[in-house]
């Protein structure tokens, strides 16, 4: 019943959330620790945030990550949206099942395999590893996530909208950009956010496909942690968590708004 | 029935052998795999005509409309519009506009934006677009709703926005796919007349798809009754109703009593002898020749019901089996002694009827020799 909280429910909820968020909360708390020792609390301080800003290596890695994430998310969104449109629209083309299977296979493909196969490809064609290869690799694995998100929206898209646009004189391309795309935009944005976040925190694939001068933040953190965790890393991670959290909140707000609008549209046929 | 003005009454280009058809379907077929949605269909539609395609769902009427709109490509055959072959011309270059069954209003645009959409594609100057949009809004009486989004409108208002949007470009032909399907009964009846008036005022050719026979009868100049991808009959509403060409049409439009029998020629004129030995006088034997199996189709309102045997040849007695009271009229189902049921309807012109027929009364049903139509298919 709504409003009546059984004791069992409360306990289950607290335990569940503790399991999920206790490590993260600890990390955030210790990022404000005065002490150099990660596990001993010595008072509140923002000192490590200052130190972090002076760490050239960390900042460079963060900048690389931001550029890779932005670029790969953008390209993956374009490609993923195109794939989703092709998969929903041209229902009867030959080999559609195979094509859709191939688009979605990377969703379940172990990252190690994706990373390794990409590495082999880059080596085979003599592509120097660096910023471009990481970006390409991230496009490859995140575009299928975008395709899934956009396709689920397109399935409920009333195709007569696009037909109406063409009927009124719009070329197929104009009909897509002026009618279809604005209507499915929330899903496209959600897909972009997802791709951006995936790229932001990828370690495995980046490790395989990156080269000198293109160390991403997760790679940097991972290598520093092997030499011992410093509060500085905690500070970096806290900021990352903040960025991801904001992304997730915006995405869910956009989705919620979209749902409300859609339900309102359907409620008054 | 339609408000037939004097100019309207004489509108019958299909009867004029010199008239040039405006839309012409020539042996058009459309197959989806093994299924023939439209099967070798030919049809002529004239300028300024209000033409209705009537049929059950799956009869191919929407496919036919979509082929004219350019959304489906005929498997074979030609479609001519104003003498021009439409084959291979994409929807955005056809001088026809369509009003979709779902209305297909663009949810992210205002009412104004929706109506202006087609005009913007043409590259019409801004001032002209604004003026045209105003005129369309006035036409459909939605001036005060210009800035609203589709989801802020009622069903009837959306229908009118869709209509205004499809009329804004002044198409040569307006295609309407179940235009009133989503409206409730009262609104539908009002809108029927509005559509007819609009079509007449604008002098456009309307081609409307509907499964609702009343809608087709009220609005159309001519109706094509479709079944299994083919046209069963094309005729004005009155002819469709009073002189159906086949049993399918007779049965699909309105309700009907059907007597199967053999045509015989007696001294007094042709008769239809049915399997239980009853012989009905018929005024016109139609296409049927003597000895042939034929069906006599009689509309319930042309069947009289009485307690006493009337002074006509075509009279059978039976038992009142069911009575359906509709207010304005009553339909009696009379069960004959061989188990067949005949429907007879009467107008309730009197508020109270002494000695009204009731369940299980014996009654006579009768009809005149010219009440029915003889059908051979």
Contacts between the chains, C-beta under 8 A, distances in Angstrom:
chain1	res1	chain2	res2	distance
A	158	B	102	5.9
A	158	B	104	6.5
A	160	B	100	4.6
A	160	B	101	7.7
A	160	B	102	5.4
A	160	B	104	4.1
A	161	B	104	5.0
A	161	B	106	6.4
A	161	B	107	7.9
A	163	B	69	7.9
A	163	B	71	5.7
A	163	B	91	7.0
A	163	B	98	7.8
A	163	B	100	7.1
A	163	B	104	6.9
A	164	B	98	7.3
A	164	B	100	5.7
A	164	B	104	3.9
A	164	B	106	7.6
A	164	B	165	7.9
A	165	B	106	7.5
A	165	B	117	7.0
A	166	B	70	7.9
A	166	B	90	7.2
A	166	B	91	4.4
A	166	B	92	4.8
A	167	B	69	6.2
A	167	B	70	7.8
A	167	B	71	8.0
A	167	B	91	5.2
A	167	B	92	7.3
A	167	B	96	8.0
A	167	B	97	5.8
A	167	B	98	4.9
A	167	B	166	7.7
A	168	B	92	7.7
A	168	B	97	6.8
A	168	B	117	5.4
A	168	B	118	3.3
A	168	B	121	6.1
A	168	B	165	7.1
A	168	B	166	7.8
A	168	B	169	6.7
A	169	B	92	5.0
A	169	B	93	7.9
A	169	B	118	5.3
A	169	B	121	3.6
A	169	B	122	6.0
A	169	B	169	6.9
A	170	B	92	5.8
A	170	B	117	7.6
A	170	B	121	5.1
A	171	B	92	5.7
A	172	B	90	7.7
A	172	B	92	7.8
A	174	B	121	7.0
A	175	B	92	7.8
A	178	B	117	7.8
A	179	B	106	5.6
A	182	B	108	4.7
A	183	B	106	7.7
A	183	B	107	6.2
A	183	B	108	6.0
A	261	B	107	7.6
A	261	B	151	6.9
A	264	B	151	5.0
A	265	B	107	5.9
A	265	B	150	7.2
A	265	B	151	4.4
A	268	B	151	6.6
A	268	B	153	7.5
A	268	B	154	6.8
A	268	B	155	6.9
A	269	B	155	6.2
A	269	B	182	6.1
